[in-house]
Amino acid sequence: MIKHNHFIKGITLIEMLLAVTLMGLLLGVVIAIYSMGATAWKEGEIMIPLQRNASFAMEKMARGTNGADGIREARTVTLTSASEIQYTSGIDSVMRRFYLSGSQVMYDPDNSLVGDEIAIVDNVRTNPAGLTFSVSGDVVTISLTLEDRVRDRIVNIELTTNVTLRN
């Protein structure tokens, strides 16, 4: 006599639903990790030029546009506001200044001339002011904050330096 097995082997509906649910959760986790990685990558791509531009601007303010007419060579220094500094060069006795105009750091190589201002860097934080100067004795402290937007977040770079006056 031959016995027939009436049980068919396979997966049940509950097992199938469980497998689909677990795969959906795993896919959701993978997508979330990818999205966070893409956002971090984009922030990094934004931060690199911000860092480069902030370093460039700090160098120009401290050493000057030609390497010899910056704040460190100043004979006299005057803060006209927290975001503006005027100084008389110790090299050629010309009154120069750096100041914040909108979201740009501006350099005026000669206060006696109009229209010779140069934009040193863009993307300066505007509120609160992303460029501040302070003077204590013969040390000028410069703080610069640049910012840019990545999707719905604001990324910023902040640099601060102390410049000791030579003259």
Secondary structure, DSSP 8 states (H G I E B T S, - for coil): ------------HHHHHHHHHHHHHHHHHHHHHHHHHHHHHHHHHHHHHHHHHHHHHHHHHHH-TTSSSSGGGEEEEEEEETTEEEEEETTT--EEEEEEETTEEEEES-TTSSS--EEEES-B-TTTTSEEEEEETTEEEEEEEEEEEETTEEEEEEEEEEEE---
